[in-house]
């Protein structure tokens, strides 16, 4: 991965330098008050004057003017990117709705079950005795599960005795796509009402107890429900496109040499 990381870092360095040079070409400036404020904020990251001086010595040759120019450069890059990228990236509700309408399949939701499980799993290549022992532990787990009344009680029991990977999440599978669940689990879940739990479900030598929290039919997410996340998604994509476009534009007349 080292070569990819190095290449990515080099591209970022070149991009920032090109943006900086373009800011200079446009004669952009940084207000003295803004620069002073940035310098003050920068000093706050150090534990005291000694640490600040050590940084100046190691990174700026002990010169406050070098530090000042470095921060000024960063502010000019930020200002240039704000003008050419940030200010142009916002996506309106109208634009988001148009995208939503053109891509209906992206917002279809499959039939799913929100459920919790407690599973008892015998060792791999278990002997008959081990399988019998697993059955006994599963029956004991079922008795304890039936005594629970709430999501929290079942979840705490799952954390204590379940042997599947979901035990660390109170046995919660969230909304699990029906097509990705074992047929035996689906069959059991279809017979339950929210808040009810199954008996022992046996498949692939695993004993599982299911608590159904919700049966969610297939449907389409409403625009109101996805509006905010969709706008953020589209703005992220637009930002990436604007940065890439700016990089390409700045490279057209640039001479770049790597040593």
N, C-alpha and C positions, 0 to 999 in steps of 0.2 A: 504493500500500500504506500510505501514511502515515495515512490516516483509520482503517484497520483496526487498525494498531499503536496509535494513540492511543486508540481505543475499548477495545482489550484492556487497555491500561495503566490506563485509568480504571476499568474493571470490577474489576481486581485491587486497586486502591487502595481502592475502595468496600468490596469484600469484606473486606479486611484490617481496615479501620476498624470494620466491623460485628462482625467476630470479636472485635476488641479491646474494643469496648463491651459485648459479651455476657460476656466474661471479667470485666470490671469489675462487671457486674450480678450475676454469680455469686459475686462477692467472692473471686475467685482471687488467690493471692499468689505471689510469687517468693521463695524462700528467700534470705536475705542471702549465704550462701556461694555459691549458684549465680550470683547477680548479680555478685559479686566475681570469680568465675571467668570469667564471660563478658566482663567488662571487661578482665581480664588477657589473655584470648585475643584480644580486639579490638585491644589495643595491639601485639600481636606482628606484625600485618600491616604496621606502619610500620618504616621503616629506622632510626628513632631518635627521641628525644624531640622534636627539632625538627619532624619530619614530623607527629608526633602533635599537637603544638601548632598547626601550620598547619591541620590538619584541624579541630581544635576552633574555631579562629578563623573558618574559612570556612563550616563547617556547623553549628556550635553556638553561635555568638556568643562563643566563648572560654570557655563555661561547661561545666565537667565535670558539673554537675548536669543540664544539658540532655542531654548524652551519656548519662548514667546513666538518665534517663527514657526516652530513645529505645531503649536496649538492654532496659530493663525491659518496654517496650511489645512489643518483638519476642519476648521470652521468654513473655509472656502469650499472644500470638497463637499461638506454637508450642505452648504447653501446651493451649490450647483446641482447636487442630486435632488434637493428639495424642489428646485425649479423645474428640472427636466424629468423627474421620476415621481416623487411623492405627490406633488401638486396635480399630476395628471393621472394618478392611479385610482382615485376614488371611483366606486361603482355605485350608481344610483339604484333606487328600488325599482325603477322602471326597467333599467338594463338587466337587473337580476331576474325580474319577472319574465322578461323576454327570453332569457337563457333557460329559465325553468320551463316555460311553455314549449321550447324547441327540443328539450331533452327529457321527456316524460319518463322514459325507462329508468333514468338515473334515480328517480324518486319513488319507484315502486318498492314496496316492502313485502317480503314473503311471509307466508303463514309461519308463526313462531310460537314458542312456548317459553314463558318466563318460569324457570323452575330451580329448585334446589335439590341436591342429591346427597345421600350418604351411601358410600360404596364400600364393600368388603371384598378385598382382592386376594385370592390365594397365591402362593408363590408360583413362579413359572415352572412348568413341568411338575406340578404338584402331585404328590402321591394320593392314593385314595384316602388315607388317614388325614392328610392335610386338607383335602377337599371337604371332608366331613367336619373338620374343625372350623373351616371357613363358614360352612353352613350354620354351625352352632353360633358363631360370633354374629352372623347376619341376623339370625332369629332374635338374638339378644338385642342387637341394634334396632330391630323393628319394634320390639317391645318398648324400648326407650323413646324411639321416635314417636310412637303413638301417644306417648304421655305429653308431648309438646303441644302447645296451643297456638304459637305465633311464629312469625318469620324469624324473630330473634332467638327464640328458644330452640327451634330446629337448627338454626345456623350455628349456635354455640355448641350444640351436640355434634354437628358435622365437624366443627373444628377439633373437637375432642376425640371422636372415634372413626371418622371417615378416613379411607385410605386412597381416595382419588386426589387429583391435583387441585380440585376446587375446594378442598377443605380449608385452605388458607383464606378463602373468600366467603366463609360461612356456607359453603356448598352451593353458592349462587352462580348459575350459568347465565344470568341476565336473560335477554331475549334470544333463544337459540332457534335457528332456522330449522324448520321441520325436516327438510331434506337432509340435514347433517346429523340428525339424531338417529340412534339405533331404532329399528322398527319396533322392538319390544317396548322401548321407552315411549315412543309415539302412541302406541296402542294403549298403554297404561294412562298416559296423560289425557287422551281423548275421553277417557271414562271418568275423569276427575273434574270437580268444580274448584275454583280458586280457594285455596286454604286447605284443601284435602290432600291426603297423601296415599300413595299406593301401598300394596303389599310388597313382598320381595319379588324383584324382577331379575331373572337369571338369564344371562347371555354371556358368551365367551368366558365362561367360568367365573364371571363377576356377579356378585349379588348387589343390587342397587335398590334403594328406596327413594322414591320421587315425591317431592312436595310441589304441587302446582301453585304458582302465584298468579299467573294470568295466561289465557289463551288468546293470542293476538291474530286475528284473521289477516289474510293478504289484503293489501290496499295500496294507496298512494299517499305519500306525505303531503300535507297541506303546505302551500307556499308560505303561509304565516309561520309555520313551525321551522322551516329551513331558511327563511329569509336572511337572518343575521349571519349564519354560518356560510351561506352561499355567497353573500357579498364579500365576506372575508376571503373565501376561496378564490373568487374572481379577482379581487384586488391583489391577492398574492400573485396570481398568474399574470395579471397586467403589469405589476411591478417588475417581475422577472423579465417580461417581454420588453418593457421600456428600458431597463438596464442593459439588456442584450443589444437592443437597437442603438442605444447611446454608445456602447462600447464599439459596435461595428462602425458607426458614423465617425467616431473619433480616431479610429485606426486607419481610415481611408487615406488621410494625408500625413499620418505619423510615421516617423522612422524609429523603429524599435530594434535595439540590439541587446542580445543576452550574452553574457560572458560566463 
